[in-house]
Amino acid sequence: MRPILAFLSSLVLLLASTVPAAAQSILRDAETEALFQDMLDPLVEAAGMDAGSVKVYLVNDNSINAFVATGQRMYIHTGLIAESDNALQVQGVMAHELGHIVGGHSLRIYEGASNAMRISLLTTLAGIAAALAGGGEAAMAAMALGQQAAMSNFLSFSRTQESSADAASVRFLDGAGISGRGSLEFFGKLQNYEFMRGISQNQNQEYGRTHPLSGNRIAALRGDFEQSAAWERPGDASIEERFQRVKAKLYGYQATPERTLAAFPTYMTSIPARYARAYAYHHDAQMDLATAEADALIAAEPDNPYFLELKGQILLESGHPEASLAPLRRAVELTNSDPLIAPTLGHALVATENPAYLEEAERVLRAAVGKDRQNPFAWYQLGVVYGMRGDFPRAQLASAEQQVLSGNFRGAFANAGAAESALPAGSPDWIRAQDIGREARVAIEREEDRD
C-alpha cells in the first residue's frame, strides 16, 4: 500500500495550493489593498467583470507565489512583491491569476484531481485482482503503472490550466492597455531561478511539473504581447510610485532593523526610504527616530492618510495613545472611515482608558465592522468597548465574531450561546448570535470527525 499512500500524499500536496488563504497568515493594510485593487480593477474590467468584483489580499509568505480561491479572491505572497522590480510585473501575475478565476480553475482543479484518483483506484483494483490470481509481481507492476499514469494525468491537467491562464492574461492586459513586458520580465525571473536550482529546460522534462517551463511560456507569449498596441506603453507613473512605497514599507515591516537600515541608509531621503526606516526604527524601539521619519513623510504630503496612520501607529504602540489620536482621527477622516484604519483609532481611544472616549470608540468600530466584517481585530476592540460600557451580551457577541474569524470555534460557540441567552429574542443581534453558534457547531463537528 505504500506506493498508493505516496501517490495520495503527493496529490494532497498539490491540492494544498488551492486551500483558501484563511488558513494562512494574511497581512491587512489599507494602503496595500487599495493599491492592489487599483492595479487589478482595469484587468477585471477587461475581462468583462465589474471593478471590485475580485478582491486581492497579501499573504505573509516569502515564497514567490500567487494563487486564487473560490469566491473570486486573489492572493499575492509577500515574496512575490519583494522580488518584483515594478508594478507591471505584478500586474502580469495578476492577469494570469485572473485567467484562473475567469476559467473557473479554482473549482476545476478538483475535476483534475478526481480524474487522477479514478485512474489510480481503477488500476489499483486491477492490481488486487492480479494478486488474488497469484500474480504478485504483475500486481505491483500494474499498480505502479496506474499511479504513474494518474499523476501524469493530473500534472497534464494542471499544465493545461496554466497555459490557458497565460493566454487569457494576454487578452486582459491588452484590453486594459497595459504592456505585457512586465509579464515576460517576471517569467524571466522564474526562469533564472529554475537555472539556479538546476531545473532542466528540456521540453521533455516538462511532464513532471504542474506548470509549463518558464522558457516555454516566454516563447509562447512573446509574439502575442509584442503585437499589442500597449507593448511599448510605459506603466502608470502613479501606480508605480505607489508600488515602490508599498514595497519599501513591506521591507521595513518584515526585515530586521539592521537589514532595513543597510538597504535604506539615512542619506536616502526618498519617500520609500523614509517609509522603510520609520518601520525599522519603530521595530527597534527608537520612537524619536521613527516619528521623525513619519513627520518628514507628513511634511511632504500633509493629507496622506497612510503617513498619518503610520505616525499614529508609532505613537500608540510606543505607549502614547493620547498623542496618537490626532493623526489617527485625521487618517480616518481622509479615508471616510477605512475599515482597516478605523480599528487602530478605536484601539487608541480604548488604550487611553478615558471613559469619555468610549462612545466615539464604539461609533468608530461599529462603522469599521459594518464595512468589513472579516476583521477579527476590530471585533475584539469592539468587544472591549462593550465590556467597558457594561453591555456584556454584545461584548460576548463581538467576542464570538472575533473567535470564529480566528478559528477558535469552541470559544465562538460558547460566547455566541451566552450572547443569545441574554439578548432580546428576535433582535438582529440575537439572530446573529444564533448564526455564529450554528457555524461554530458545524466547524467543531468537522474537527471532531477529522480527529
C-alpha positions as CSV (number, residue, x, y, z in Angstrom):
1,M,0.0,0.0,0.0
2,R,2.9,2.4,0.4
3,P,3.1,3.4,-3.3
4,I,-0.7,4.2,-3.1
5,L,-0.2,6.3,0.0
6,A,2.8,8.1,-1.6
7,F,0.6,9.0,-4.6
8,L,-2.2,10.2,-2.4
9,S,0.2,12.3,-0.3
10,S,1.5,13.9,-3.5
11,L,-2.0,14.7,-4.6
12,V,-2.8,16.2,-1.3
13,L,0.2,18.5,-1.5
14,L,-0.8,19.6,-5.0
15,L,-4.3,20.4,-3.8
16,A,-3.0,22.3,-0.8
17,S,-2.2,25.2,-3.1
18,T,-5.9,25.7,-3.6
19,V,-6.7,25.9,0.1
20,P,-8.2,29.4,0.9
21,A,-5.7,31.7,2.5
22,A,-7.8,31.9,5.7
23,A,-5.6,29.0,6.8
24,Q,-2.5,31.1,6.2
25,S,-1.3,34.5,7.5
26,I,-2.9,37.4,5.8
27,L,-1.4,40.9,6.1
28,R,-4.1,43.5,6.1
29,D,-3.0,47.0,5.2
30,A,-5.3,49.7,3.9
31,E,-2.6,51.3,1.6
32,T,-1.5,48.0,0.1
33,E,-5.0,46.7,-0.5
34,A,-6.1,50.0,-2.1
35,L,-3.0,49.8,-4.4
36,F,-3.6,46.2,-5.3
37,Q,-7.3,46.9,-6.1
38,D,-6.3,49.8,-8.4
39,M,-3.8,47.6,-10.2
40,L,-6.3,44.7,-10.6
41,D,-9.5,46.5,-11.5
42,P,-8.5,47.5,-15.1
43,L,-7.8,43.9,-15.8
44,V,-11.0,42.8,-14.2
45,E,-13.0,45.2,-16.4
46,A,-11.1,44.0,-19.5
47,A,-12.2,40.5,-18.5
48,G,-15.9,41.7,-18.7
49,M,-16.4,41.9,-15.0
50,D,-17.2,44.7,-12.6
51,A,-14.4,46.6,-10.9
52,G,-14.1,45.5,-7.3
53,S,-15.7,42.1,-8.0
54,V,-12.3,40.3,-7.5
55,K,-10.6,41.0,-4.2
56,V,-6.9,40.7,-3.7
57,Y,-5.1,40.0,-0.4
58,L,-1.4,39.9,0.7
59,V,-0.2,36.6,2.2
60,N,2.7,36.7,4.6
61,D,4.9,34.1,2.8
62,N,8.3,34.7,1.4
63,S,7.9,32.3,-1.5
64,I,7.4,33.7,-4.9
65,N,3.8,32.7,-5.5
66,A,0.2,33.8,-6.1
67,F,-3.0,31.9,-6.2
68,V,-6.7,32.2,-6.4
69,A,-9.5,30.6,-4.4
70,T,-13.3,30.3,-4.7
71,G,-15.3,33.5,-4.2
72,Q,-13.2,35.5,-6.7
73,R,-10.4,36.1,-4.3
74,M,-6.8,36.5,-5.3
75,Y,-3.8,36.1,-3.0
76,I,-0.3,37.6,-3.6
77,H,2.6,36.4,-1.5
78,T,4.9,38.9,0.1
79,G,7.9,37.1,-1.5
80,L,6.4,37.9,-4.9
81,I,6.2,41.6,-4.1
82,A,9.8,41.6,-2.8
83,E,11.2,40.0,-6.0
84,S,9.2,42.2,-8.4
85,D,11.0,45.2,-9.8
86,N,8.0,47.2,-10.8
87,A,4.2,47.2,-10.8
88,L,3.9,45.9,-14.4
89,Q,5.5,42.6,-13.3
90,V,2.9,42.2,-10.5
91,Q,0.1,43.1,-12.9
92,G,1.3,40.4,-15.3
93,V,0.9,37.9,-12.4
94,M,-2.5,39.3,-11.6
95,A,-3.6,39.0,-15.2
96,H,-2.5,35.3,-15.1
97,E,-4.3,34.6,-11.8
98,L,-7.4,36.4,-13.2
99,G,-7.3,33.9,-16.1
100,H,-7.7,31.1,-13.5
101,I,-10.7,32.9,-12.0
102,V,-12.4,33.5,-15.3
103,G,-11.7,29.9,-16.4
104,G,-13.1,28.5,-13.1
105,H,-9.9,26.8,-12.4
106,S,-10.1,27.1,-8.6
107,L,-13.1,24.7,-8.9
108,R,-11.9,22.6,-11.9
109,I,-8.7,21.7,-10.1
110,Y,-10.8,19.2,-8.2
111,E,-12.1,17.8,-11.5
112,G,-8.5,17.1,-12.5
113,A,-7.8,15.5,-9.1
114,S,-11.0,13.4,-9.4
115,N,-9.9,12.1,-12.8
116,A,-6.4,11.2,-11.4
117,M,-7.9,9.5,-8.3
118,R,-10.3,7.5,-10.6
119,I,-7.4,6.2,-12.7
120,S,-5.4,5.3,-9.6
121,L,-8.3,3.4,-8.0
122,L,-9.2,1.5,-11.1
123,T,-5.6,0.4,-11.7
124,T,-5.2,-0.5,-8.0
125,L,-8.3,-2.7,-8.3
126,A,-6.8,-4.3,-11.3
127,G,-3.6,-5.0,-9.4
128,I,-5.5,-6.5,-6.5
129,A,-7.3,-8.8,-8.9
130,A,-4.0,-9.9,-10.4
131,A,-2.6,-10.6,-6.9
132,L,-5.6,-12.7,-6.0
133,A,-5.0,-14.7,-9.1
134,G,-1.5,-15.4,-7.9
135,G,0.4,-12.8,-10.0
136,G,2.1,-10.8,-7.2
137,E,4.8,-9.2,-9.4
138,A,2.2,-8.4,-12.1
139,A,0.0,-6.8,-9.4
140,M,2.7,-4.5,-8.2
141,A,3.6,-3.5,-11.8
142,A,0.0,-2.7,-12.6
143,M,-0.4,-0.6,-9.5
144,A,2.9,1.3,-10.1
145,L,1.9,2.0,-13.7
146,G,-1.5,3.1,-12.6
147,Q,-0.1,5.6,-10.1
148,Q,2.3,7.0,-12.6
149,A,-0.5,7.4,-15.2
150,A,-2.7,9.1,-12.6
151,M,0.0,11.6,-11.6
152,S,0.8,12.2,-15.2
153,N,-2.9,12.8,-15.9
154,F,-3.2,15.3,-13.1
155,L,0.0,17.2,-13.9
156,S,-1.1,17.4,-17.6
157,F,-4.4,18.8,-16.5
158,S,-2.6,21.4,-14.3
159,R,-0.3,22.5,-17.1
160,T,-3.2,22.9,-19.5
161,Q,-4.9,25.2,-17.0
162,E,-1.7,27.2,-16.6
163,S,-1.3,27.6,-20.4
164,S,-5.0,28.7,-20.6
165,A,-4.4,31.3,-17.9
166,D,-1.3,32.6,-19.7
167,A,-3.3,33.0,-22.9
168,A,-6.1,34.8,-21.0
169,S,-3.6,37.2,-19.4
170,V,-2.7,38.4,-22.9
171,R,-6.3,39.4,-23.6
172,F,-6.7,41.1,-20.2
173,L,-3.5,43.1,-20.4
174,D,-4.2,44.2,-23.9
175,G,-7.8,45.1,-23.1
176,A,-6.6,47.2,-20.1
177,G,-4.0,48.9,-22.2
178,I,-1.2,47.5,-20.0
179,S,2.1,46.3,-21.5
180,G,2.9,42.6,-21.3
181,R,6.6,43.5,-20.8
182,G,6.2,43.0,-17.1
183,S,4.7,39.5,-17.5
184,L,7.7,38.4,-19.7
185,E,10.1,40.0,-17.3
186,F,8.6,38.1,-14.4
187,F,8.7,34.8,-16.3
188,G,12.4,35.6,-17.0
189,K,13.0,35.9,-13.2
190,L,11.3,32.5,-12.7
191,Q,13.5,31.0,-15.5
192,N,16.6,32.3,-13.7
193,Y,15.5,30.7,-10.5
194,E,15.0,27.4,-12.4
195,F,18.5,27.7,-13.8
196,M,19.9,28.3,-10.3
197,R,18.0,25.3,-8.9
198,G,19.4,23.1,-11.7
199,I,15.9,22.5,-13.3
200,S,16.3,21.3,-16.8
201,Q,14.8,23.4,-19.5
202,N,14.4,20.4,-21.8
203,Q,10.9,20.3,-23.0
204,N,10.8,16.5,-22.5
205,Q,11.2,17.2,-18.7
206,E,8.0,19.2,-18.5
207,Y,5.7,16.3,-18.0
208,G,6.7,16.1,-14.3
209,R,5.7,19.6,-13.5
210,T,2.4,21.4,-12.5
211,H,3.4,24.4,-14.6
212,P,5.0,24.7,-18.1
213,L,8.7,25.6,-18.1
214,S,9.2,29.3,-17.9
215,G,11.2,29.4,-21.1
216,N,8.3,27.8,-23.0
217,R,5.9,30.2,-21.5
218,I,8.0,33.2,-22.6
219,A,8.3,31.8,-26.1
220,A,4.6,31.1,-26.4
221,L,3.6,34.6,-25.1
222,R,6.2,37.0,-26.6
223,G,4.7,37.2,-30.1
224,D,1.2,38.0,-28.8
225,F,2.4,40.6,-26.3
226,E,4.6,42.3,-28.9
227,Q,1.6,42.6,-31.2
228,S,-0.4,44.5,-28.6
229,A,-0.8,48.3,-29.0
230,A,0.2,48.6,-25.4
231,W,3.6,46.8,-25.8
232,E,5.7,50.0,-25.8
233,R,3.4,51.8,-23.4
234,P,5.1,52.7,-20.0
235,G,3.4,51.7,-16.8
236,D,1.2,54.1,-15.0
237,A,3.5,56.5,-13.2
238,S,1.2,57.0,-10.2
239,I,0.7,53.2,-9.7
240,E,4.5,52.7,-10.0
241,E,5.2,55.3,-7.3
242,R,2.7,53.8,-5.0
243,F,4.1,50.3,-5.7
244,Q,7.6,51.4,-4.7
245,R,6.3,52.9,-1.5
246,V,4.4,49.8,-0.5
247,K,7.3,47.5,-1.4
248,A,9.6,49.6,0.8
249,K,7.0,49.7,3.6
250,L,6.7,45.9,3.4
251,Y,10.5,45.5,3.5
252,G,10.7,47.7,6.6
253,Y,7.9,45.8,8.3
254,Q,9.4,42.3,7.6
255,A,13.2,42.7,7.7
256,T,15.3,43.2,10.8
257,P,16.1,46.9,11.5
258,E,19.8,46.2,10.7
259,R,18.9,44.9,7.2
260,T,16.4,47.7,6.6
261,L,18.9,50.4,7.6
262,A,21.6,48.8,5.4
263,A,19.2,48.8,2.4
264,F,17.9,52.3,3.1
265,P,20.7,54.3,4.7
266,T,19.9,57.7,6.2
267,Y,21.3,59.7,3.3
268,M,18.4,58.3,1.1
269,T,15.6,60.8,1.6
270,S,13.0,59.4,-0.9
271,I,9.6,58.6,0.4
272,P,10.1,54.8,0.1
273,A,13.4,55.1,2.0
274,R,11.8,57.1,4.8
275,Y,8.9,54.7,4.9
276,A,11.2,51.7,5.4
277,R,13.3,53.4,8.0
278,A,10.3,54.5,10.0
279,Y,9.3,50.8,10.4
280,A,12.9,49.9,11.2
281,Y,13.3,52.5,13.9
282,H,9.8,51.5,15.3
283,H,10.8,47.8,15.4
284,D,14.0,48.9,17.2
285,A,12.0,50.9,19.8
286,Q,13.6,54.2,18.7
287,M,10.4,56.2,18.8
288,D,12.0,59.6,18.3
289,L,13.7,58.5,15.1
290,A,10.6,56.7,13.9
291,T,8.3,59.7,14.5
292,A,10.9,61.9,12.8
293,E,10.7,59.8,9.7
294,A,6.9,59.9,9.9
295,D,6.9,63.6,10.3
296,A,9.1,64.0,7.3
297,L,6.6,62.0,5.3
298,I,3.7,64.1,6.5
299,A,5.6,67.3,5.7
300,A,6.0,66.1,2.1
301,E,2.3,65.1,1.9
302,P,0.3,66.6,4.8
303,D,-3.0,64.9,3.7
304,N,-1.7,61.5,3.0
305,P,-3.8,59.3,5.3
306,Y,-1.3,56.4,5.3
307,F,1.5,58.6,6.6
308,L,-0.8,59.9,9.3
309,E,-1.8,56.3,10.1
310,L,1.9,55.4,10.4
311,K,2.6,58.2,12.9
312,G,-0.5,57.3,15.0
313,Q,0.6,53.7,15.0
314,I,4.1,54.5,16.1
315,L,2.8,56.7,19.0
316,L,0.2,54.2,20.0
317,E,2.5,51.2,20.1
318,S,5.1,53.2,21.9
319,G,2.8,53.9,24.8
320,H,1.4,57.3,23.8
321,P,-2.2,56.6,22.9
322,E,-3.4,60.2,23.7
323,A,-0.8,61.7,21.3
324,S,-1.8,59.1,18.6
325,L,-5.4,60.3,18.5
326,A,-4.9,63.4,16.3
327,P,-3.1,61.8,13.4
328,L,-5.4,58.7,13.5
329,R,-8.6,60.8,13.6
330,R,-7.3,62.7,10.5
331,A,-6.4,59.5,8.7
332,V,-9.9,58.1,9.4
333,E,-11.5,61.3,8.2
334,L,-9.5,61.4,5.0
335,T,-10.3,57.8,4.1
336,N,-14.0,58.0,5.1
337,S,-13.5,55.6,7.9
338,D,-11.4,53.0,6.1
339,P,-12.2,49.7,7.9
340,L,-8.5,48.9,8.3
341,I,-7.5,52.3,9.7
342,A,-10.5,53.0,11.9
343,P,-9.9,50.0,14.2
344,T,-6.5,51.5,15.1
345,L,-8.2,54.7,16.1
346,G,-10.7,52.6,18.1
347,H,-7.8,50.8,19.8
348,A,-6.1,54.1,20.7
349,L,-9.3,55.5,22.2
350,V,-9.7,52.4,24.4
351,A,-6.0,52.5,25.3
352,T,-6.3,56.0,26.8
353,E,-8.5,54.4,29.5
354,N,-10.6,57.6,29.4
355,P,-14.3,56.7,29.7
356,A,-15.1,59.9,27.8
357,Y,-13.8,58.3,24.6
358,L,-15.9,55.1,24.8
359,E,-18.8,56.5,22.8
360,E,-16.5,57.6,20.0
361,A,-14.7,54.3,20.1
362,E,-17.9,52.4,19.7
363,R,-19.1,54.6,16.8
364,V,-15.7,54.2,15.0
365,L,-15.5,50.4,15.5
366,R,-19.1,49.8,14.5
367,A,-18.5,51.7,11.3
368,A,-15.4,49.6,10.7
369,V,-17.1,46.2,11.1
370,G,-20.1,47.5,9.1
371,K,-17.8,47.9,6.1
372,D,-15.6,44.9,6.7
373,R,-16.9,42.1,8.9
374,Q,-13.8,40.0,8.2
375,N,-11.6,41.8,10.7
376,P,-11.0,40.0,14.0
377,F,-9.0,42.9,15.5
378,A,-11.9,45.3,15.0
379,W,-14.3,42.8,16.6
380,Y,-12.0,42.3,19.5
381,Q,-11.7,46.0,20.2
382,L,-15.5,46.5,19.9
383,G,-16.0,43.7,22.4
384,V,-13.6,45.5,24.8
385,V,-15.6,48.7,24.4
386,Y,-18.9,46.9,25.0
387,G,-17.4,45.3,28.1
388,M,-16.2,48.7,29.4
389,R,-19.6,50.1,28.9
390,G,-21.3,47.2,30.8
391,D,-23.0,45.8,27.7
392,F,-21.9,42.2,28.3
393,P,-24.2,40.4,25.9
394,R,-22.9,42.4,23.0
395,A,-19.4,42.1,24.3
396,Q,-19.8,38.3,24.1
397,L,-21.3,38.6,20.6
398,A,-18.4,40.7,19.4
399,S,-16.0,38.1,21.0
400,A,-17.9,35.3,19.2
401,E,-17.4,37.2,15.9
402,Q,-13.7,37.6,16.6
403,Q,-13.2,34.0,17.6
404,V,-15.0,32.4,14.7
405,L,-12.8,34.5,12.3
406,S,-9.7,33.4,14.2
407,G,-10.6,29.7,14.1
408,N,-11.4,29.4,17.8
409,F,-14.7,27.7,17.2
410,R,-15.3,26.3,20.7
411,G,-14.8,29.8,22.1
412,A,-17.1,31.3,19.5
413,F,-19.8,28.6,20.2
414,A,-19.7,29.4,24.0
415,N,-19.8,33.2,23.6
416,A,-22.5,33.0,20.9
417,G,-24.6,30.9,23.2
418,A,-24.1,33.2,26.2
419,A,-25.0,36.2,24.0
420,E,-28.1,34.6,22.6
421,S,-29.4,33.8,26.0
422,A,-29.1,37.4,27.2
423,L,-30.1,39.4,24.0
424,P,-33.7,40.3,23.2
425,A,-35.3,37.4,21.3
426,G,-35.8,38.1,17.7
427,S,-33.4,41.1,17.6
428,P,-30.8,41.3,14.8
429,D,-28.0,40.7,17.4
430,W,-29.9,37.6,18.7
431,I,-30.3,36.2,15.2
432,R,-26.6,36.8,14.5
433,A,-25.6,35.0,17.7
434,Q,-27.7,32.0,16.5
435,D,-26.0,32.1,13.1
436,I,-22.5,32.2,14.7
437,G,-23.4,29.4,17.1
438,R,-24.6,27.2,14.2
439,E,-21.5,28.0,12.1
440,A,-19.2,27.2,15.1
441,R,-21.0,23.9,15.9
442,V,-20.6,22.7,12.3
443,A,-16.9,23.6,12.4
444,I,-16.4,21.8,15.7
445,E,-18.2,18.7,14.4
446,R,-15.9,18.7,11.3
447,E,-12.8,19.0,13.6
448,E,-14.1,16.0,15.7
449,D,-14.7,13.9,12.5
450,R,-11.1,14.6,11.4
451,D,-9.8,13.5,14.8
